[in-house]
Amino acid sequence: MQQTYQLDSGQRAAIKGWTQDLHRRFGLTGARLERWEVGKMAELTIARMLNVSPDLRAEIDPGFDLLWNGLTVDVKATTHPAGNLLVSARVQAGTSDIFQACRVDIETGQVIILGWQYADHVLEQATYVPRRSSSGGDMSYYKFPRNELITGVPTWSEHVQNYFEGVAV
């Protein structure tokens, strides 16, 4: 079962301010800026669900978005209806402990929480998809099926149980 979260006007205003800072500081525009906005919408939602503070500084993240109970969480967002977890091939193993997947409707501010999975498991099991941009840049990624995500957001008891069982679900 999917969880849906509606960002309120204050949250959307904070994200809009953050994207304007990105535009000023890094010159991001158009689709590239919108991808950052979509990601921040998902990150803010997951931060709220995990009861941690989001990072709204206009900085490039260190490979993860949130710190939760000593674990690093990398929030991945898409606007695509299929909602598979997509991870850039540039992501290094060990940079993040958990990948959290969300689908975002940028127009309405609605965020659908698709699920999560341990990052090592995703990088081991995902399908590698080679891709090049029109200018020849590497845009390859890993695709992990949505139906193999653990529903919702991680819970501490769930993580501890999986840790002691030595299992990535």
Backbone as CSV, one residue per row, in Angstrom:
resi,resn,N_x,N_y,N_z,CA_x,CA_y,CA_z,C_x,C_y,C_z
1,MET,0.835,-1.174,0.000,0.000,0.000,0.000,0.891,1.253,0.000
2,GLN,0.595,2.159,-0.888,1.353,3.398,-1.004,0.861,4.433,-0.007
3,GLN,1.775,5.243,0.461,1.424,6.378,1.292,1.516,7.625,0.416
4,THR,0.573,8.533,0.599,0.585,9.780,-0.149,0.677,10.936,0.840
5,TYR,1.488,11.908,0.480,1.694,13.071,1.331,1.472,14.319,0.492
6,GLN,0.744,15.259,1.030,0.492,16.524,0.350,1.336,17.617,0.990
7,LEU,2.263,18.190,0.236,3.053,19.303,0.745,2.143,20.515,0.915
8,ASP,2.291,21.219,2.032,1.469,22.407,2.248,2.139,23.627,1.602
9,SER,1.457,24.768,1.624,1.960,25.964,0.935,3.281,26.453,1.534
10,GLY,3.459,26.314,2.843,4.717,26.718,3.469,5.882,25.852,3.023
11,GLN,5.662,24.553,2.947,6.705,23.632,2.485,7.058,23.900,1.022
12,ARG,6.031,24.130,0.215,6.278,24.410,-1.208,7.028,25.734,-1.376
13,ALA,6.712,26.724,-0.542,7.420,28.011,-0.609,8.884,27.833,-0.218
14,ALA,9.160,27.019,0.796,10.544,26.758,1.201,11.322,26.092,0.074
15,ILE,10.694,25.140,-0.589,11.357,24.448,-1.702,11.570,25.402,-2.867
16,LYS,10.610,26.256,-3.141,10.746,27.240,-4.222,11.909,28.178,-3.929
17,GLY,12.037,28.618,-2.677,13.169,29.463,-2.290,14.494,28.739,-2.464
18,TRP,14.513,27.466,-2.124,15.714,26.655,-2.273,16.108,26.552,-3.751
19,THR,15.126,26.315,-4.629,15.450,26.196,-6.058,15.909,27.542,-6.623
20,GLN,15.356,28.646,-6.133,15.820,29.962,-6.585,17.268,30.187,-6.171
21,ASP,17.641,29.732,-4.963,19.038,29.816,-4.531,19.938,28.983,-5.439
22,LEU,19.481,27.788,-5.810,20.267,26.945,-6.725,20.471,27.647,-8.065
23,HIS,19.408,28.260,-8.549,19.505,28.985,-9.814,20.535,30.108,-9.712
24,ARG,20.456,30.893,-8.656,21.407,32.004,-8.474,22.844,31.509,-8.314
25,ARG,23.036,30.489,-7.499,24.397,30.044,-7.171,25.043,29.200,-8.263
26,PHE,24.234,28.350,-8.939,24.819,27.392,-9.880,24.323,27.551,-11.307
27,GLY,23.401,28.485,-11.539,22.903,28.721,-12.887,21.989,27.634,-13.420
28,LEU,21.426,26.812,-12.554,20.528,25.752,-13.005,19.231,26.360,-13.527
29,THR,18.748,25.825,-14.635,17.508,26.310,-15.242,16.723,25.134,-15.816
30,GLY,15.495,25.399,-16.217,14.673,24.450,-16.960,14.516,23.089,-16.304
31,ALA,14.644,22.042,-17.136,14.425,20.673,-16.681,15.424,20.264,-15.596
32,ARG,16.627,20.759,-15.692,17.639,20.403,-14.689,17.248,20.954,-13.314
33,LEU,16.778,22.192,-13.273,16.331,22.795,-12.018,15.077,22.087,-11.502
34,GLU,14.187,21.711,-12.414,12.963,21.011,-12.015,13.285,19.659,-11.387
35,ARG,14.294,18.939,-11.898,14.690,17.656,-11.296,15.125,17.850,-9.850
36,TRP,15.869,18.921,-9.586,16.296,19.227,-8.213,15.092,19.548,-7.340
37,GLU,14.130,20.285,-7.894,12.928,20.643,-7.136,12.118,19.396,-6.777
38,VAL,11.947,18.500,-7.741,11.229,17.242,-7.511,11.927,16.441,-6.410
39,GLY,13.247,16.365,-6.488,14.002,15.644,-5.476,13.858,16.239,-4.093
40,LYS,13.865,17.558,-4.012,13.743,18.221,-2.710,12.336,18.040,-2.148
41,MET,11.325,17.994,-3.013,9.963,17.737,-2.545,9.888,16.361,-1.876
42,ALA,10.502,15.382,-2.499,10.519,14.026,-1.926,11.346,13.992,-0.650
43,GLU,12.495,14.648,-0.660,13.372,14.666,0.512,12.671,15.293,1.716
44,LEU,11.984,16.393,1.506,11.265,17.052,2.592,10.184,16.129,3.157
45,THR,9.497,15.419,2.289,8.461,14.478,2.720,9.047,13.355,3.561
46,ILE,10.122,12.753,3.091,10.733,11.636,3.816,11.329,12.120,5.138
47,ALA,11.922,13.299,5.142,12.454,13.850,6.392,11.333,13.958,7.425
48,ARG,10.195,14.418,6.982,9.057,14.555,7.891,8.587,13.185,8.387
49,MET,8.535,12.205,7.492,8.081,10.861,7.867,9.053,10.184,8.843
50,LEU,10.361,10.454,8.686,11.375,9.848,9.556,11.665,10.706,10.790
51,ASN,11.015,11.864,10.861,11.186,12.791,11.976,12.633,13.275,12.106
52,VAL,13.211,13.674,10.974,14.547,14.273,10.958,14.472,15.605,10.221
53,SER,15.487,16.424,10.382,15.507,17.736,9.734,15.974,17.622,8.295
54,PRO,15.266,18.265,7.365,15.735,18.310,5.980,16.850,19.343,5.843
55,ASP,17.619,19.203,4.796,18.691,20.158,4.515,18.228,21.063,3.379
56,LEU,17.958,22.328,3.687,17.492,23.260,2.666,18.576,24.255,2.248
57,ARG,19.831,23.926,2.546,20.919,24.775,2.042,21.069,24.526,0.541
58,ALA,21.433,25.543,-0.183,21.630,25.408,-1.635,23.025,24.851,-1.890
59,GLU,23.176,23.575,-1.604,24.452,22.880,-1.783,24.191,21.550,-2.475
60,ILE,25.205,21.023,-3.096,25.127,19.686,-3.668,25.332,18.715,-2.505
61,ASP,24.471,17.684,-2.411,24.573,16.783,-1.252,25.795,15.871,-1.361
62,PRO,26.221,15.286,-0.232,27.425,14.461,-0.205,27.195,13.006,-0.633
63,GLY,26.127,12.728,-1.358,25.835,11.363,-1.784,24.676,10.752,-1.019
64,PHE,24.193,11.477,-0.044,22.986,11.069,0.667,22.246,12.340,1.065
65,ASP,20.970,12.173,1.403,20.136,13.339,1.697,19.839,13.528,3.175
66,LEU,19.695,12.424,3.890,19.266,12.494,5.285,20.098,11.557,6.143
67,LEU,20.238,11.932,7.397,20.865,11.065,8.385,19.773,10.658,9.359
68,TRP,19.523,9.343,9.454,18.436,8.817,10.275,18.963,7.685,11.148
69,ASN,18.961,7.862,12.445,19.413,6.837,13.388,20.787,6.278,13.024
70,GLY,21.690,7.141,12.589,23.041,6.727,12.243,23.180,6.133,10.858
71,LEU,22.094,6.071,10.102,22.113,5.540,8.740,21.926,6.684,7.743
72,THR,22.561,6.553,6.591,22.395,7.558,5.543,21.285,7.118,4.596
73,VAL,20.422,8.066,4.255,19.281,7.796,3.373,19.413,8.687,2.148
74,ASP,19.402,8.074,0.981,19.431,8.794,-0.286,18.031,8.709,-0.887
75,VAL,17.335,9.835,-0.939,15.964,9.885,-1.441,16.005,10.033,-2.960
76,LYS,15.345,9.130,-3.653,15.278,9.150,-5.111,13.848,9.462,-5.530
77,ALA,13.700,10.429,-6.410,12.364,10.869,-6.816,12.211,10.782,-8.326
78,THR,10.996,10.507,-8.742,10.666,10.469,-10.153,9.297,11.098,-10.362
79,THR,9.045,11.531,-11.575,7.707,11.984,-11.951,7.044,10.939,-12.855
80,HIS,7.779,9.882,-13.176,7.288,8.847,-14.091,6.286,7.934,-13.390
81,PRO,5.170,7.609,-14.052,4.138,6.776,-13.429,4.615,5.380,-13.012
82,ALA,5.580,4.789,-13.726,6.038,3.435,-13.381,6.655,3.407,-11.988
83,GLY,7.358,4.465,-11.631,7.882,4.595,-10.280,8.969,3.621,-9.888
84,ASN,9.718,3.079,-10.847,10.845,2.233,-10.482,11.923,3.081,-9.818
85,LEU,12.742,2.446,-9.000,13.849,3.138,-8.349,14.986,3.249,-9.354
86,LEU,15.373,4.478,-9.686,16.469,4.730,-10.617,17.602,5.393,-9.850
87,VAL,18.811,4.831,-10.015,19.985,5.330,-9.310,21.082,5.562,-10.329
88,SER,21.644,6.739,-10.341,22.730,7.051,-11.266,23.862,6.037,-11.128
89,ALA,24.436,5.648,-12.248,25.567,4.716,-12.226,26.789,5.354,-11.576
90,ARG,26.774,6.671,-11.395,27.891,7.350,-10.733,27.865,7.178,-9.216
91,VAL,26.752,6.685,-8.674,26.646,6.486,-7.228,27.615,5.387,-6.805
92,GLN,28.401,5.682,-5.807,29.397,4.736,-5.303,28.779,3.854,-4.218
93,ALA,29.071,2.559,-4.256,28.629,1.656,-3.197,29.204,2.149,-1.873
94,GLY,28.410,2.079,-0.830,28.850,2.495,0.496,28.606,3.961,0.812
95,THR,28.169,4.748,-0.168,27.895,6.164,0.061,26.623,6.343,0.876
96,SER,25.665,5.447,0.670,24.382,5.536,1.352,23.982,4.159,1.846
97,ASP,23.254,4.120,2.961,22.786,2.847,3.504,21.438,2.433,2.931
98,ILE,20.576,3.416,2.678,19.205,3.148,2.248,18.850,4.050,1.077
99,PHE,18.156,3.484,0.089,17.535,4.270,-0.977,16.035,4.301,-0.695
100,GLN,15.462,5.494,-0.749,14.032,5.689,-0.550,13.459,6.206,-1.861
101,ALA,12.420,5.568,-2.377,11.835,5.951,-3.666,10.497,6.658,-3.484
102,CYS,10.310,7.740,-4.248,9.061,8.507,-4.234,8.698,8.911,-5.653
103,ARG,7.403,9.091,-5.875,6.923,9.685,-7.124,6.290,11.018,-6.759
104,VAL,6.607,12.047,-7.523,6.195,13.412,-7.205,5.369,13.996,-8.345
105,ASP,4.287,14.667,-7.971,3.532,15.481,-8.917,3.885,16.929,-8.588
106,ILE,4.750,17.513,-9.408,5.273,18.846,-9.118,4.178,19.918,-9.159
107,GLU,3.152,19.700,-9.958,2.079,20.697,-10.075,1.205,20.749,-8.819
108,THR,0.879,19.584,-8.255,-0.036,19.540,-7.114,0.695,19.507,-5.769
109,GLY,1.987,19.171,-5.786,2.736,19.045,-4.541,2.472,17.730,-3.834
110,GLN,1.960,16.763,-4.557,1.668,15.460,-3.974,2.886,14.539,-4.129
111,VAL,3.254,13.862,-3.032,4.382,12.937,-3.033,3.862,11.562,-2.640
112,ILE,4.100,10.582,-3.507,3.702,9.206,-3.233,4.948,8.449,-2.795
113,ILE,4.886,7.884,-1.610,6.026,7.135,-1.078,5.928,5.708,-1.601
114,LEU,6.848,5.360,-2.501,6.798,4.066,-3.168,7.426,2.949,-2.342
115,GLY,8.466,3.262,-1.589,9.107,2.235,-0.775,10.595,2.485,-0.654
116,TRP,11.277,1.558,0.009,12.704,1.709,0.274,13.394,0.353,0.154
117,GLN,14.724,0.414,0.112,15.518,-0.810,0.083,16.935,-0.464,0.491
118,TYR,17.657,-1.446,1.026,19.061,-1.243,1.366,19.855,-0.963,0.093
119,ALA,20.714,0.052,0.144,21.454,0.490,-1.038,22.336,-0.611,-1.620
120,ASP,23.042,-1.354,-0.771,23.909,-2.423,-1.276,23.106,-3.453,-2.056
121,HIS,21.928,-3.789,-1.552,21.056,-4.750,-2.231,20.628,-4.227,-3.611
122,VAL,20.253,-2.952,-3.643,19.841,-2.346,-4.918,20.986,-2.399,-5.926
123,LEU,22.172,-1.970,-5.510,23.300,-1.919,-6.439,23.731,-3.309,-6.899
124,GLU,23.500,-4.329,-6.085,23.820,-5.706,-6.481,22.767,-6.301,-7.414
125,GLN,21.496,-5.962,-7.193,20.392,-6.623,-7.897,19.786,-5.832,-9.061
126,ALA,20.057,-4.555,-9.136,19.425,-3.712,-10.165,19.991,-4.018,-11.552
127,THR,19.217,-3.663,-12.538,19.639,-3.788,-13.940,20.391,-2.529,-14.338
128,TYR,21.569,-2.714,-14.931,22.362,-1.581,-15.426,21.802,-1.158,-16.780
129,VAL,21.526,0.136,-16.930,20.982,0.673,-18.178,21.968,1.711,-18.719
130,PRO,22.714,1.353,-19.791,23.647,2.334,-20.360,22.885,3.423,-21.111
131,ARG,23.343,4.662,-20.972,22.660,5.777,-21.640,23.630,6.932,-21.832
132,ARG,23.522,7.607,-22.957,24.340,8.782,-23.257,23.434,9.959,-23.566
133,SER,23.864,11.130,-23.153,23.115,12.340,-23.481,23.392,12.698,-24.937
134,SER,22.656,13.660,-25.450,22.857,14.079,-26.839,24.256,14.651,-27.054
135,SER,24.873,15.146,-25.984,26.232,15.679,-26.109,27.300,14.620,-25.811
136,GLY,26.857,13.382,-25.555,27.808,12.289,-25.346,28.143,11.997,-23.902
137,GLY,27.565,12.759,-22.969,27.847,12.534,-21.543,27.211,11.244,-21.040
138,ASP,27.831,10.635,-20.061,27.335,9.389,-19.492,26.147,9.659,-18.575
139,MET,25.006,9.081,-18.907,23.797,9.201,-18.091,23.282,7.815,-17.697
140,SER,24.191,6.841,-17.639,23.812,5.473,-17.293,23.238,5.420,-15.887
141,TYR,22.390,4.421,-15.655,21.752,4.294,-14.347,21.433,2.832,-14.041
142,TYR,21.089,2.591,-12.787,20.600,1.294,-12.339,19.102,1.395,-12.155
143,LYS,18.385,0.354,-12.593,16.926,0.322,-12.476,16.548,-0.841,-11.560
144,PHE,15.860,-0.517,-10.472,15.421,-1.512,-9.501,13.897,-1.514,-9.504
145,PRO,13.269,-2.689,-9.690,11.812,-2.740,-9.827,11.064,-2.261,-8.581
146,ARG,10.075,-1.477,-8.825,9.247,-0.921,-7.755,8.649,-2.014,-6.869
147,ASN,8.264,-3.142,-7.481,7.615,-4.205,-6.706,8.573,-4.941,-5.771
148,GLU,9.863,-4.634,-5.837,10.839,-5.242,-4.929,11.256,-4.290,-3.803
149,LEU,10.603,-3.138,-3.746,10.849,-2.203,-2.646,10.061,-2.628,-1.413
150,ILE,10.572,-2.277,-0.251,9.848,-2.499,0.992,8.886,-1.322,1.151
151,THR,7.650,-1.599,1.435,6.606,-0.578,1.485,6.898,0.508,2.521
152,GLY,6.561,1.745,2.171,6.627,2.871,3.102,8.030,3.392,3.318
153,VAL,8.294,3.825,4.534,9.615,4.310,4.929,10.186,3.316,5.931
154,PRO,11.510,3.284,6.085,12.071,2.319,7.038,11.651,2.629,8.470
155,THR,11.520,1.586,9.257,11.291,1.749,10.686,12.504,1.188,11.408
156,TRP,12.767,1.684,12.570,13.965,1.240,13.292,13.871,-0.242,13.645
157,SER,12.714,-0.717,14.101,12.585,-2.126,14.478,12.780,-3.030,13.265
158,GLU,12.286,-2.614,12.127,12.451,-3.373,10.892,13.928,-3.454,10.512
159,HIS,14.629,-2.319,10.618,16.054,-2.307,10.286,16.844,-3.198,11.237
160,VAL,16.593,-3.096,12.527,17.330,-3.898,13.506,17.091,-5.385,13.264
161,GLN,15.849,-5.747,12.994,15.539,-7.152,12.722,16.291,-7.631,11.482
162,ASN,16.273,-6.857,10.404,16.986,-7.240,9.183,18.487,-7.307,9.418
163,TYR,19.013,-6.392,10.214,20.440,-6.355,10.500,20.875,-7.634,11.213
164,PHE,20.123,-8.027,12.240,20.508,-9.210,12.988,20.266,-10.500,12.223
165,GLU,19.349,-10.462,11.288,19.130,-11.632,10.438,20.114,-11.649,9.275
166,GLY,20.838,-10.519,9.074,21.812,-10.430,7.994,21.178,-10.475,6.621
167,VAL,20.000,-9.914,6.514,19.223,-10.026,5.277,18.906,-8.646,4.716
168,ALA,19.029,-8.535,3.399,18.422,-7.403,2.695,17.133,-7.933,2.124
169,VAL,16.028,-7.375,2.518,14.716,-7.882,2.118,14.474,-7.620,0.657
